[in-house]
Amino acid sequence: MSFEELNLISPIREALKKEGYTTPTEIQRQAIPPLLEGKDLLGCAQTGTGKTAAFAIPILQNLCKEQRDRKGSKNIKALILTPTRELALQVGESFTAYGRNLGLRNGVIFGGVSQKHQTDILMKGIDILIATPGRLLDLMNQKYIDLSHIKYFVLDEADRMLDMGLVADVKRIISHLPGVRQTMLFSATMPKEISKLVDSILTDPVRVAVTPISSTVDIIEQSVFFVGKKHKKHLLLHLLKDKSIASALVFSRTRYGADKIVKDLIKAGIKVQAIHGSKSQAARQQALNNFKAKKTRVLVATDIAARGIDVDELSHVINFDLPNMPETYVHRIGRTGRAGLGGVALSFCDEDEKPYLKDIQKLIAKIIPVVEGHPYPLNRMDVEEKKGTTKNTTKNTTKNTMNNTHNAKDNRSSKTI
């Protein structure tokens, strides 16, 4: 099937051709026709399957056909809600690219930066708004944004919204939308909480699932290294000696950990930058741009960036720390293997993280192959060291409790005297 067979208007087909798109992906083939007909849609698809185009193209085409009826109206007609700044910017770029020949206006708003530039865009009038929940609610409260004219609403990465604790904000925003609208909800996984949300905001939706729920992209080559926690940095440096790792996105569980990894790699002469919540938006965007342009070989990120990074031909994802939520693993490794290309996902697992690995393998319904024979294997000393630390902690706690008890008795004796 070609884009012509999807009954797209020629300005959009020309824009897609300029972007190098020739054949629609599976989710685009299944989602675009019902969305052009105005039906609600529930899309369950892994990251990298082309879902942004699946909802952006029909919104753009439908809005283009309605332009003649609006005659200069500044009312916002479409709202796309995303969990992170990076994803919002990525979606905004996609709308600009696909709609380059249509004369429609889009704007992106998110927190962490001055609102002045964003409010200026809103005052000029836009057709499509891409937003993160916090800044959207803030500007709604300041009366900069009116959602009463929304005809198209997209909730993107719904499960990520849940992970980040944003569902309450999402529900507040939805309460301001017109009751009659076309709604699209996309999620890589479908936990019970999202299923409840689906039932409350979608009307007789078309359901599209292009890969099994919670499965990983099959073309990604996955493996796990058992390694002591203190040897993880040495293993990372060892792996990066391999020049076939042209680009690597390294995930750390914490911001402090991400910055520590960057320092270690810089000492080793590796071009690297970090992207996490403590960085300013300008610094995060600059780091991402440098990584995309291959000015830096390694980008170290926390999970705030797990779904907002779209890099062509990313060769490797490395889980320096395994995530404690198994769904997050799916999102992380989905940064590679995009658009049908291959990719490699490597994970480090120390003694404490073995339960996380077990949960991940249960979720994806497969055993991740273990890499044997690397220079820094998890050995008996690492395990005993952990047990010793736990034993000492318990011993010290018991000792402190006994001391406190004796002190209390002494105090009571003193008072009696």
N, C-alpha and C positions, 0 to 999 in steps of 0.2 A: 504493500500500500504506500502511496505517495501522499505528500501534503495536498496536492491537487484533488485527490480523491476524498479528502476531508471537507471539501467545499469551502476552503478558505478564500478570502478575497485576495486579489492580486497584490495590493500593497503589503499585506502580511507575508505572502509567499515570497515576494522579492526581498523583504527584510530577512526572512529565514535563510534564503539562499545566500545572502551576504554574510550571514553568521556561519555559513558552512553546513547548514542542516539540509539533508537531502531526503531522509526517510524518518518518519515519526517513530518514537519508541513505543513499546507496548502500552504503557500507561497513557501516552498521548493518543494512540489509536482507539483505546477504550473510553477515554474520558472526554475528548473534545466533542464528538458528535452529540452526546446527551447534554453537555453543557451549552452547546450552541442552541439547543432546543429549550433551554431555560430550566432544566431539571436540577434538583439538589444532588450532591454527589459526596459519597464517602470513599476516599482513596486510601488504600493501605499499600504503601510502596516503600521499598528501601531507598535510602539516600543515593543519589547518583542515577536515578532511573528516568530523569527528565520531567519530574512532576511540576516544576515551576512553569515550564512552557505549557503543560497540560491545562493549567488554570488560567495562565496569563493570556494565551492566544484567544480563547473564546470570550474572555472579558473584553479584550481590545476590539475584537470583531463586533461584538454586540454594542459596545459603546460607540464605535464608529458609525454604525447604522442609525444610532439614536441622536447623533450630533445635530442633525438638521432640525430636530425638535427642541433643542436646548437653547439655541441662539444666544451664546455668550454667558450662559448661567455659570456661576462660580460654585455651585453646589457640588459637594463630593459625592460621586456616584458609586465608587467601589472602594472597599476597605480590605486590606490584606494585613492580618495580624500575625506577627512572627515573634519568637521568644528572645532573639538576640539582635544586637546591633549589626553584627557581621551578616547575618542572614537577611536582615532588612535591606542593607545596602546591596547585597547580591540580587535580591528580588527586584529592587528598584532598577538596577542595571539591566536586568532581563526585560522589564517592561519598556525601558527606553529603547533597547535594541530591537525588540519585536514590533514596537509601535513607531518606529522612526519615520514612517511615511504617512502617519495618520493625523498628526496635529493634536493628539491628546496629550494632556499634561499630567505628570505624576510627581509626587513628593514623598520624601522619606523622612520620618521623624523618629528619634530615639534619645534616650537619656545619656548623661555623662558629658554633655557638651552644652554650650550656651544655646538657648532656644531662639535667639534673635534671627539667625539665618532661616530657621525653620518657620517661624511665625511670618517672616517676610514672604516666604513661598506660599504659605497658606492665605495670606491677605490678597495675593495676586490671583488666587483661584486655581484649583487643580481638579482633575477628574478622578484621579486614582491616588489613594493614600496608602502608603506602606508604613506600618508603625509597630513599635514595641508597646506592650500594655501600659507600663508606668508613665512614660512621657505622654502617651495618648490621653490617659485619664487626667494628667496634670493640665494639658492644654484644653481639654474639654471643660475642666473646672474654671479655667481662665476665660472661657467663652470664645476661644479661637477656633474651635472645631464644633460643627453641628453634624450629627450623624443621622438626622431625620430623613435625609434624601437618599440614603444608601440603597442601591438595588442589587449589588453583588458583594457578598461577604465571604472571605476566605480565612479559615483558621488553619494556619500552616504549622506543622510540627507540633500537633496537639499533645502528644505524649511528653515532649520536651517541656511544654508549658506546665504539665503536671509535675515533672521532676523538679522544676524550678520554683514550685509553689505559687504559680501565677493563675491558677484556675479561678480563684475568687475575683481577681481583676478582670479576667476574661468574661466572667458572668456579669459583672457590673457593666462592662462595655456592651455586651449583647443586649442588656436591658434597655439601652438607648437606641437600638436599631429598629427600623420599621418592622412590623410583623410580617408584611409581604415583601419578600426578597428572595434572591437565589443564594443558597448557602453551600459552600464547599469546605469539607473538613479533610485534612490530610494528616496521616500519622504513620510512622514506621512500625509501631507496635500498637496493640489494641488492648491495654489493661482495662479492668472493669470500670474504673472511674471515667475513662474516655468513652466507653460504651454507653454509660449513663448520659454523658454530655451529648452524644450523638442522638439519642432518643429525644432529648429536650430541644435541640435546635434544628434538626433536619426533618424535612417533610417527604416521606416516601422516597428516600434517596436511591439513586443508582449506586451500586456497590462495585468498586473496582479494586481487585487485589492482584498485582502482577507478579508477586513472589509470595511464598508461604510466610505467614505472619511470624515475626521474630526470627526468621532465618537470615543468615548472612549471604552475601552475594557469592555464588559458587565459584566464580572465577578468581576470587581472592585467595591466595596461598597463605594459609595460617600456620603458625608454629609457636611453641612456648619454650622458654628457657627457664629451668629451675636454677635460681641463683640466690646467694645470700644477700641480704639488704645492703650491707656495706660494700658489696662488690658490684652492684648494679652499674655504677658509673664506669668502672673498669670494663665491664662487658659492653657497654654502649660505645666506648672509645674503640674497643677491639672490633666491633661490627662496622663502625664507620671507616675503618681502614680499607674496607671493600669499596672500591670506586664504582662498582655497579649500583651502589645506593646513591643514585643521582640526586634525589631529594627525599628528605625524611621529615615527617611530622611526628614529633615525640610528645606523648601525653604524660603529664604529671598530675598527681591528685591535688596538689596544693600550689598556691602562688609562690610560696617560699621555695618549695621544691623545684619549681620551674626555673626560678632565678638561679638556684644553686647549679642546676644542670647547665645553664647557659655559661656560668662562670667557668665550670670545668671544661666545657668544649672550647671556649675562647682560649684558655690556657694551652689547649692542645692544637691551636691554630685552625680551628674549624669555624667557618663563617656561620653564625647562628644568631637568632633573635628570639625573644619571647613574646607571647601574646596572652594576656590574662586580665582579670577584672581590675587590678590595681593600676594598669597602664591607662593613659589617657586615650580617648578615641583616636586622636591624631597619631599617637605612637603605635596603636594597634593596627590602624590602617596602613601606616608606613611599613610596619613589619610584614604585613600580609602582602603588600605590593612588592616588596623586595623579594619575598619568597616566590611569588608568582613569576617575577621577572628573572628568577634564578640568580639573583645577586647574593642571596644567602642559600646555603645548602640545607640547613636544618632550621625548622621552626618548632619551638617548644611551646606547648599550649596546655591550659587547663580545660576542663570540660565545658566552660562557657563558650569555647570555640568549636566544639565537636560537630556542630551542624552548620556553622556559619562560614566554613572554609570550603571554597570550591576551586580547586587547583587542577588544571589540565595536566594529565600525565604524571600525577604524583606516584612515585614508584613504591614508597614504603611508609607504613604507619608503624610506629614503635610504641607499645604501651610500657613505658618505664615503670609505672605503677598500674596494677590492675584496678579497674573501677569496682567499687563495692555494689554497684547496681548493674546486673547483667545486661540490661537493655542498653546501657551506655556503651558497652563494648561493641554492640552492633553499630551504633552511630559513629563511634570512633573509627572503626576499620572501614566504614563506608566512605571515608574521605578518599580512599584509593579504590581502584576497580570501577571508576566512574565511566558512564557512557559506553559500556561494553569493553573497556580496556582492562588489561590485567593489573594486578597489584599484589603486594606482599604485606602481610600484617605479622609483626613479631611482638611477642609479649614476654615480659620478665615476671617471674612469680617467685616470691620468697616464701618462707615457711608460714608467715601470717596470712598470706594471700591465697593459700590453697583452697579455703572455703569459697572465695570469690571465683576461682577457676572452676570449681565444681558447679556453681550456680550458672556460670556462663555456658558451660558445656551442656547443662540440662536445658537451658533456654534455646540454644541453637541446634540441639539434638544431634550433636556430633562430638567426637573426641578430637581435641586439637593435638596434632603430632608434637612429641617432645623432642627437642634437639639435644642429642647426646654428644659428648666429646668436646664441649667448648671449654675454654680455659678456667672458667669460674663457676664450677658446678656447686649446687647446694649440697653441702656435705654434713657429716655427723656433728662436726664442731659447731656449725651454724645452728643446727637443731638443738644441741645441748646448751649452747649459749643462750638461746631463747628460753629453754626450760629453766636454765640457771637464773636468768633474769626474773622469770616469773616466780621461781622458788624464793629468791632473795626478797622480792617485793612482798610476797606473802609472809616470809619470816620477819621482815622489818615491820610489817603492819601488825603482826601478832605481838612482836616485842614492844612496839609503841603502845599498843592497847594495854599490855601488862604494866608498862611503866605508868601510863595514865591512871590505871587502877590503883597501883601502889601510892602514887602521888595523892590520889583522892583520899585514900585511907589515912595517909600522913596528915593531910589537911584536916580531916575530921578529928584525928587525935589531937592536933594542935588546938582546935577549937574547944575540945573537951577540957584540956589542961587550962 
